[in-house]
Amino acid sequence: MRRLSVLLVAFLFFYGCSHICTKNDKEKEKECSKIEIILSDFSKKITAYYAKQNMSIPTDFDEKQFIEILEKVYPDQAKVELIKKDFKIKARPIDNNYSVVLCEPDTGSKLMEDLSCHTTHVEFRFWDKEGIYPCTFEENWEEYCK
């Protein structure tokens, strides 16, 4: 009887762990999809900010300017805070646009990169792929901005 109880507890433990991992994957998918939408919306606001001033993205554009502009113009500051708090952010100018990379703060693994040349979607997704990707900018971005 005791052996059966131990086996039952072990089964429930492993079943529970596998269920939690599946749930975490679904939660990660839901959260990252939400972040992709937010990032695309940020892109619209930042490109509009510069367009209204008849300016291009500055050649020294970086993550600090990315956040500063969003803090000025983005209507839902909770979303700006979410990105600031939950991700490592990198940004750089590319031609007349910019690129922003979001990475996991603990592992440094790249989750996604948005090229502002298309404001409807995030061009590079890594959160749904196996492995750890370095928190660096995509080198061959030009073909995605055609």
N, C-alpha and C positions, 0 to 999 in steps of 0.2 A: 504494500500500500504506500509506503513511504517513497519507494522508487518511482511509483506512478505519479505521486505528487511532485517530485523533483522534475520528472520529464514534462509534466504539464506546465509547471512554472517556467521551465526553460523554453518550451514551445511558445508560450504566451509572450515571453520576453523577446524572443527573436521575431515573432510575428509583429509585435508592437514596434520594434525597431525598424523593420522593413516598411511598415505602414507610415511611420514618421518620415523616413527618407523619401518615400513617394510623395507624401504631403508637402515636404519641404521643396521638392522639385516643382510641384504645381504652384506653390506659393512664390517661388523664385521666378517662374515663368510669368505669373500675374504681375509681380512687382516690377520686373524688368520691362515688360510690355508697357506698363504705366510710365516708367521712366523714359522709354523711347518716345512716347507721345509728348511728354513734358519737354524733352530735349528738342523735338521738332518745333514745338510751339515757341520755345526760347529762341530758336533760330529765326523764326518769323519776326519776333520782337526786336532782336538785335539788328538784323538786316534792315528793318524798317526804321530803326533809330538812326542809323547812318544815312539811309536814303533820304530821310526828311531833312537832313542837314546838307544834302548834296555832297556827301563824303564817301570815300571808300573805307573799307576796314583798314585801320592804321597798320603800318608795317611792324609796330611793336606790340600788336594785340596779343594778350596773354590771358591766363585764367583770372587774374585780378580784375582786368578790364571787363571780362566776360561777366563776372559776378557784380561788379559795380554798376554796369549798365542795367542788368536785370533788377538790381535793387532800386534803380531809378524808375524803370518803365514797366516792369512786369506787375500785373494787377494782383496776382495771388502770391504774396510773399512767403506763404507756407511752403510752396513748391520750391522756391529759391532756397529756402532754409533746408529743406529736405535734401537737395542736391549738395549743398555746402557741407551738411552734417554727415551724410552717409557715403560720400564718394571722394576719392582723390581725383582732382580735376586738372587737366592740362588743356591749354588752348594755344593756337598759333594762327597767324594769317596765312592764307593760301590764295594767291592772285588777288582778286577783289572780294574774296570771301574769307571764311575762317573755318578751322577744324577744332572740334572739342572732343577730348577723350575722357571717358569716365572709367575709373579703375576701383577695384576693391581696396579699401584703406588698409586692411590687415595683410593681405597676401600680395597686393600690388598688381594683381592679375587684371588685364584689360577686359572690360565688359562690353564696351561699345565705343564707336567713334562716329560722330556726326559731321558731315561736310555740309556747310551751309548753302551749297550750290543747289540743293534740292530741299525745300522746306517742308516737304510732305512725309519724309521718312529718314530714318537713320541708316546710313549706308553700310556700316560694318557692325555686325553682331558677333560677339564672342561668348556671351553668357550662356548660350545654348549649345556650345561645343565642348567636347572633352578637352582637358588639359588646361594648363596655365599659360597665358599669353602675356608677353612683356607690356608694360604700360608705356607704349611708344606710339608715335604717329605713323599712320600708314604712308609708306613711301610712294606707292603707285596710285595716288588719289586722282590724278588727272583724268583717267579714263571714266571715272564715276561722275565727273562734272561735265561731261559732254552733252 
